[in-house]
Amino acid sequence: MDKNKVFSVWLSSINGVGSKTFKKLVDYFGNAENVYKSSLEDIKQVVSNGRILNSIIEAKKIEPYKYAERLHKEKVKVLLIDDDEYPKLLREIYDAPPVLYVKGNITESDDMSIAIVGSRNATSYGKSMSEKFSYELSKHGFTIISGMARGIDSQAHKGAIKAGGRTIAVLGCGVNIAYPEENKKLMEEIISKGAVVSEYPLDYLPVAGNFPARNRIISGLSLGVLVVEAGVKSGSLITAKFALEQGRDVFAVPGIITSAYSQGTNGLIKQGAKLVASVSDILDEYNFREDIKTRINERFVNTLSSEEQKLYAIISECPRDIEEIVEITKFPISKVNYLLSSLTIKGLIVRLPGNKYEKSFN
């Protein structure tokens, strides 16, 4: 770990030094190392809060390189906001965390992400919808972002894992803490299929005040946020609010109008969130963005069986009738009919008059 990163980690781990205070200090002193070496009187020129000043004084007693060694030992990566590996979408928000702790891997493909959030005390309907939409979005190449909480969040991660897709959990504590504890195994699966991330240092406990701030990172990592099930006071509504402020899309799954667990989501729909009844309602939103549409189609095609891919490639060249397809593929007509039905259901091809098929351009 280079020197700038070591001292940036030191500064960001100080209790009370959030993204705004971090930026003010670095802007004033030039870099985090200079903050470490500066006098208390100099720091007072930037920080007036007595509690934060005391925290900085205590932090100066800590050896920054020892903490860096621990991060390395526990296989925790550190991404600074200027690093190439730092998530591109997250960097765009106005209060992006200057330091991000990561267990697992973040890849370029993760900039095509959808967040799925909702109530911890979810109903069976909410849990099934969360897993369903996560699974289907994963199959279309989206990385699923959530918060690893009980209920909707957990099912979102599980749906992505079941689909063989990528998923990222944003924690309201250090990345070495499984919260809730029952999700320890799920956390390990998420790390193997993506990453767990946090702006909080190791050992930082999951206190209630951390989670609203955590929610801005969930939305910040995503193109859009899907709220599956939420009451009127649900924290997922805070995530939706952040998404709107960040210029991200907000989607909501409608629920039973008499259910307290759906009042928040139904309220979002009344306020203008896009009602989502199937995965196509989300995909349609991005059909107007050719860059994303192309990537969705490419990734979805990669999930097809080898026989489906062969058929799709043939039909993509030009419209084909069944006789042509049988002649080119040498497949039995029964198999060709089955594969054509499968590709049609998946929305990749359309049937034309004369029993011909062509690539779908929707």
ROMAR-48449 format. One record per residue: x, y, z of N, C-alpha, C in turn; residue in one letter. Coordinates in steps of 0.2 Angstrom, whole numbers, plus 2048, in hexadecimal, padded with zeros to 3 digits. Example, Ala and Ser with C-alpha at 12.3 -4.5 7.8 and 13.67 -1.06 7.14 Angstrom:
2
8427E482783E7EA8278427F0827a;8407F58238447FB824840800827s;
# end
This chain:
362
8047FA800800800800804806800m;80380B7FB8088117FB806816801d;80B81A80180A81F807804823807k;8028268027FC82A8027F6826804n;7F681F8027F081B8047F081A80Bk;7F681880E7F78178157F481C819v;7F68228177F482881C7ED82A81Af;7EA8298147E382A8137DF825817s;7E181F8177DD81A81B7DD81C823v;7E381F8257E482182C7DF82782Dw;7DE82C8287DA8328297D3830829l;7D182B8247CA8298237C7825829s;7CC82282D7CA81D8327C9821839s;7CA8288397C982B83F7C282D840i;7BF82B8467B882C8487B6833847n;7B18348437AE83B8427B183E83Bg;7B683B8387B983E8327B583B82Cv;7B083E82A7AC83B8247AF83E81Eg;7AB83D8197AE83F8127AF846811s;7AB84A8147AB8518147B1854818k;7B285281E7B88548227BE85181Ft;7BE84B81D7C48488197C684D813f;7C284F80F7C38538097C685A80Ck;7C385D8117C58638137CC863816k;7CE85E8197D485D81C7DA85C816l;7D88588127DD85680C7DE85C808v;7D88608067D98668027DD86B806d;7DC86C80C7E08718107E886F811y;7E98698127F08678147F386480Ef;7F08628097F385F8037F2858802g;7F38548087F284D8087F184B80Fn;7EF8448107EE8428167F484181Ba;7FA84081880084081C80284681Fe;80084C81C80185281F7FD854824n;7F78518247F285182A7F584E830v;7F884882E7FB844834800847837y;80484B83380A84F836809856838k;80385883780185F839800860840s;8008668437FF86784A7F886884Bs;7F68688517EF8688537EC86F851l;7F18748527EF87B8517ED87C849e;7F18798457F087983E7E987683Cd;7E887083F7E286C83E7DC870840i;7DC8748457D78788487D587D842k;7D987F83D7D78838387D2881834q;7D187A8347CD87682F7C7873833v;7C88708397C486D83D7C2871844v;7BC8728457BA87684B7B6871850s;7B486C84E7B18678527B5864857n;7B486585E7B98638637B985B863g;7B48578627B48508627B884D85Cr;7B88508567BC84E8517C384F852i;7C48558557CB8578567CE85285Bl;7CB8508607CD84C8657CF845862n;7CA84385D7CB83D85A7D183D856s;7D38438527D984384E7DF843853i;7DF8468597E484685D7E683F85Fi;7E183B8617E18348637E483085De;7E28318577E482D8517EB82F850a;7EE8348527F58368507FA831854k;7F782D8597FB82985D7FB82285Ak;7F78218547F781B8517FC81B84Bi;7FF81584B80481484580181283Fe;80081683A7FC8158347FE80F830p;80580D83080780782C80580182Fy;8048018368027FA8397FB7F9837k;7F67FE8367EF7FD8347F07FA82Dy;7F47FD8297F57FB8227F77F4821a;7FB7F28267FD7EB8267F77E6827e;7F37E882C7ED7E482E7E97E3828r;7E77E98247E37E981F7E67E4819l;7EC7E48187EF7DF8147EE7D8816h;7EF7D781C7EF7D081F7E87CD81Fk;7E37D281F7DC7CF81F7D97D0818e;7DD7D18137DB7D180C7D67D780Bk;7D77DC80E7D27E280D7D67E7808v;7D27E88027D57ED7FE7D37F4800k;7D77F97FE7D58007FF7D58047F9v;7CF8077F77CF80B7F17CE8127F3l;7D28167F17D181E7F17CD8207ECl;7CA8267ED7C58287E87C982A7E1i;7CF82B7E17D382C7DB7D68267D7d;7D58207DB7D781A7D87D38187D2d;7D78157CD7D38137C77CE80D7C8d;7CF8097CE7CB8047CF7C58067D3e;7C580C7D67BF80F7D97B980F7D5y;7B380D7D87AD80C7D37AB8137D0p;7AA8137C97A98197C67A381C7C8k;79D8197C879781C7CA79781F7D1l;79B81C7D679B81E7DC79F8257DDl;7A48257D97A882B7D87A48317D6r;79F8307D379B8367D079783A7D5e;7958367DB79183A7E079583F7E4i;7918447E679584A7E97988487F0y;7968437F37998417FA79C83A7FAd;79F8397F47A28327F47A78317F9a;7A782B7FC7AC8298017B382A7FEp;7B882E8027BF82E7FF7C38287FFp;7C18238047C481D8057BF817805v;7C08128017BB80D8017BF806803l;7BC8038087BF7FC80A7BC7F7806y;7BF7F28037BC7ED7FF7BF7E6801v;7BA7E18027BC7DA8027B97D77FCk;7BD7D37F87BB7D17F27BD7D57ECg;7BA7D57E77BC7D97E17B77DD7DEn;7B87E37DC7B47E87D87B77E87D1i;7B37E77CC7B57E77C57B17EC7C1t;7B47ED7BB7B17F27B77AA7F17B5e;7A87EA7B57A17E87B379C7EA7B9s;79F7EC7BF79A7EE7C47977F57C3d;7997F97BE7967FF7BD78F7FF7B9d;78E7F87B87877F77B67837F37BBm;7817F77C077E7F47C67777F77C8s;7737F37CB76D7F57CE76D7F37D5i;76B7F87D976A7F77E17637F47E2a;7627EF7E675C7EC7E875C7ED7F0i;7577F17F27567F27FA74F7F17FCv;74E7F18037487F08057487EF80Dg;7427ED80F7417EC8167457E6819s;7487E781F74B7E18237467DC825r;7407DF82773A7DA8297367D9823n;7397D681E7357D58187307CF818a;72B7CF8147267CA8147297C580Ft;7267BF80F7287BA80A7277BC803s;7227C18017217C47FB7277C87F9y;7297CC7FE72F7D17FD7357CD7FBg;7377C87FF73D7C47FF73D7C07F8k;7377BD7F67377BA7EF7387BF7EAs;7357C57EA7367CA7E573D7CC7E4m;7407CD7EA7477CF7EA74C7CA7E7s;74B7C47E974F7BF7E674E7BE7DEe;7477BE7DC7457BE7D57497C37D1k;7487CA7D374A7CF7CF7527CF7CFf;7557CD7D575C7CD7D575F7C87D0s;75C7C27D075E7BC7CC75D7BE7C5y;7587C17C37567C37BC75B7C97B9e;75C7CE7BE7617D37BC7687D07BBl;76A7CC7C07707C97BF7717C57B9s;76C7C27B676C7BE7B076D7C37AAk;76B7C97AB76C7CE7A67727D27A7h;7777D07AB77D7D37AC77E7D87B1g;7797DA7B57797DF7BA77D7DC7C0f;7817E07C37837DF7CA77E7E17CFt;77D7DD7D47787DF7D977B7E27DFi;7797E87E177B7EC7E77767EC7ECi;7787EA7F27747EA7F87787EB7FEs;7747EB8047777EC80A7787E680Fg;7777E080D7787DA8117747DA817m;76F7DE81876A7DE81D7667D881Da;7627D682275D7D18227587D381Dr;7547CE81B74E7CF8177507D180Fg;74E7D680D74E7D88057557D8803i;75A7DB8077617DB8057647D4804d;7637D08097667C98097647C5803s;75D7C680275A7C27FC75D7C57F5q;75E7CB7F57617CE7EF7687CB7EEa;76C7CB7F37737C87F27727C17F0h;76E7BD7F376D7B67F276A7B57EAk;7667B97E87647B87E17697B97DCg;76E7BE7DD7737BF7D97787B97D9a;7797B67DF77E7B17E077B7AA7DCi;7747AA7DD7717A47DA7727A47D2k;7717AA7D07727AB7C87797AB7C6a;77E7AA7CA7857AA7C87877B17C6g;7847B67C97867BD7C778A7C07CDg;78B7C77CC78F7CA7D178B7CE7D6r;78D7CF7DC78A7D37E178E7D77E5t;78C7DC7E87917E07EC78C7E27F2i;78F7E17F878C7E37FE78F7E9801a;78B7EF80378E7F580678C7F480Dv;7917F48117907F38197907FA81Cl;78D7FA82278D8008277917FE82Cg;7967FB82B79B7F98307A27F782Dc;7A77F58307AD7F382D7AC7EC829g;7B07EB8247AF7E681F7B17DF822v;7B47DF8287B67D982C7B07D7831n;7AB7DB8317A57D983579F7D7831i;79D7D18327977CE82F7917D1833a;78C7D58307877D78337817D782Fy;77B7D483177B7D083777F7CA837p;7807C783D7857C283E7837BC83Ae;77C7BB8397797B583677B7B582Ee;77E7BB82C77F7BB8257877BA823n;78A7B78287917B68277937B2821k;78F7AC8207907A881A78E7AC814k;7897AF8147877B380E78C7B880Dl;78F7BB8127957C081179A7BD80Dm;79C7B780F7A27B380C7A07B2804e;79A7B08037987AF7FC7987B57F8e;7967BB7FB7967C17F779D7C37F6i;7A27C27FA7A97C47F97AB7C07F3i;7A97B97F37AB7B57ED7A87B77E7s;7A27BA7E779F7BC7E179F7C37DFk;7A37C77E37A37CE7E27A77D17E7g;7A37D57EC7A77D97F17A27DB7F7a;7A57DC7FD7A27E08027A67E6803v;7A37EC8037A77F28037A47F6809v;7A87FB80C7A68008117AB806811s;7A880B8137AC8118147AF81181Be;7AD80C81F7AF80C8267B5807827y;7B980982C7BF80582D7BE7FE830p;7C37FA8307C27F48347C07F583Bl;7BC7F083D7B97F08447B47F5846d;7B27F98417AD7FE8427A67FB843y;7A37FC84879D7F984A7977FB846l;7927F784578C7F98417877FD845p;78880384778480784B77F80A846v;77980C84977380E845775814841a;77981884377A81E83F77E81D839g;78181883878581683278181582Cn;77B81282D77880F827775815823f;77281A82577081F82077682181Bp;77B82281E78182481A78381F815a;78381981878481381478081280Er;77981580E775814809776818803n;77A81E80477C8227FE78181E7FAr;78581A7FD78A8167F97868107F5i;78180D7F877D8087F477A80B7EEi;7778117EF7748157E977A8177E4s;77F81A7E778581C7E37888177DFg;7888117E178B80C7DD7878097D7l;78180C7D777C8097D277980E7CDs;77780B7C877380F7C276C8107C5l;76980C7C976380D7CB7628097D2g;75C80B7D575B8077DC7548047DBv;7537FE7DC74D7FB7DD74B7F97E4l;7457FD7E67437FC7ED73D7F67ECv;73E7F17F073A7EB7EF7347EB7F4v;7367ED7FA7307ED7FF7337F1805e;72F7F68077317FB80C72B7FE80Fa;72B7FF81672680381972880A819g;72480E81C72481681B72B81881Fv;72D81582373381782773A813825k;73980F82073F80A81E74580E81Cs;74B80C81D75180F81B75280E814g;74F80A81174F80980974C810806s;74881380974581980674B81F806l;74F81E80B75582380B759821805i;75A81B80475E8197FE75B81C7F8t;75581B7F775181E7F17528267F1a;7528297F67538307F775A8327F4k;75F82E7F676682F7F476682E7EDf;7638297EA7638277E376082D7DFa;75B8307E17588367DD75D83C7DEl;76083D7E37658437E476B8427E0e;76D83B7DF7738397DB7718397D3q;76B83A7D17698397CA7688327C8g;76782D7CD7668267CB75E8257CAr;75D81F7C775681D7C675381A7CCd;74D81B7CD74A8177D37448137D1v;74480D7D373F8087D173C8057D7f;7358037D77328007DC72D7FB7DAa;72D7F57DE7297F07DD7227F17E1v;71D7F17DE7167F37E27157ED7E7p;7117EF7EC70F7EA7F17087EB7F3g;7057E67F76FE7E67F96FD7ED7FCi;6F87F07FA6F67F77FD6F57F7804i;6F37F28076F17F280E6F77F0813t;6FC7EE80F7027EC8137077F1815s;7087F281C70D7F781E7147F681Ba;7167F081971C7EF81671D7F280Fy;7177F480C7177F68057157FD805s;71480180A71280880A71880C807q;71E80B80972380F80672480E7FFg;7248087FD7258067F571F8097F1t;7198087F471480B7F07148127F0n;7168157F571781C7F671C81F7F1g;72281B7F072781D7EB72481D7E4l;71F8187E271C8187DC71881E7DBi;7148207E07108267E071482C7DEk;71A82C7E171E8327E07228327DAq;72182D7D672582D7CF72A8287CEg;72B8237D373081E7D272D8197CCa;7318167C872E8117C372B80B7C6k;7258097C57228037C77257FD7C4l;7287F87C772B7F27C47277EC7C6v;7247E97C17217E37C17257DD7BEa;72A7DE7BA72E7D97B77357DC7B6s;73A7D87B57407DB7B37417DF7ADv;73C7DE7A873C7E27A273A7E97A4s;7377EA7A97357F17AB73C7F57ACd;7417F27AF7477F57B074B7F57AAi;74B7F07A674F7EF7A074D7F579Bl;7477F679B7447FB796746802798d;74880379E74A80A7A075180B79De;75580679C75C80779975C805792y;75680378E757803787758809784n;75780F787758815784760817785f;76381378876B81578976E80F786r;77181177F77380B77B77980877Ee;77E80C78278380978578280378Ad;77D80578E77A8007937767FA790i;7727FC78B76E7F77877737F2784k;7787F478177C7EF77D7807EB782t;7827ED7887857E978D7817E4790r;77A7E67917757E27947747DC78Fi;7747DD7897737D87847797D3784n;77F7D67837857D27837857CE789e;7847D078F7857CC79577F7C7795r;7797C97937747C47937757BE78Ef;7787C07897797BA78477F7B6787v;7837B878A7897B478D7867AF792n;7807B079577D7AB79A7797A6796t;7787A678F7757A178C77979B78Bl;77579578A77978F78877C78F782s;78178B78178578B77A78078A774s;77B78677577778576F77278B76Ee;77078F77476C79577377179A770e;77779B77277B7A076F77D79F767q;77D79876677E79775E77879975Ak;77279775D76C79975976B7A1759l;76D7A475F76C7AC75F7717AF75Ay;7777AC75A77C7AF75577A7AF74Ea;7777A974C7747A874576F7AD743i;76A7AD7487647B27477667B9747i;76C7BB74B76E7C274B7717C4745s;7737BF7417767C173A7717C4735e;76B7C17357657C373175F7BE733c;7597C17317547BD7337547B6730p;7527B07337537AA73174C7A6732r;74A7A172E74479D72F747796732d;74279273474478C738748788733i;74678772D74A783729751785728e;75378B72775A78D72775D78C72De;75A78D73375E78C73975F78473Ai;75B78073875C779739762777734v;76277A72E76777872976E77A72Ce;76E78072F775783731777780738i;77377F73C77577C743775774743t;77177173E77176A73E76D767745k;76A76C74876676974E75F76674Bf;75D76274F75675F74E75176574Ep;74C76474A74776A74A74376B751i;74376575574076675B74476A760s;74B76975F74F76D76374F775761k;74F77675B74F77C75874978075Bv;74377D75A73D78075D73D781764n;74077D76874177E76F746784771y;74B78576D75078A76E74D79176Bl;749791766746797764741799769l;73D79576C73979777173C79A777s;74279777974679977F7487A077Ds;74B7A177774E7A87757487AD775l;7437AB77373D7B077273A7B2779t;73A7AD77D7387AF78473C7B3788i;7437B27867487B77897487BD786k;7457BE7817447C577D74A7C7779g;74E7C17777547C37727527C276Bl;74D7BF76974B7BE7627437BF762i;7417C175C7397C275B7377BE755v;7317BC75572F7B874F72C7BC74Ar;72D7BB74372B7BF73E7267BB73Al;7227BF73671D7BB7317217B672Dp;71E7B172B7227AC7277267A772Bg;7257A77317297A27367307A4736n;7327AA7357397AC73673A7B073Dk;7407B073F7427B37457487B7744y;7487BD74874E7C274774F7C474Ee;7557C774F7587CA7557537CF758k;7527CF75E74D7D57617517DB762s;74E7E17607527E776074F7EB766f;74B7E876A7477EC76F74C7EE775n;
# end
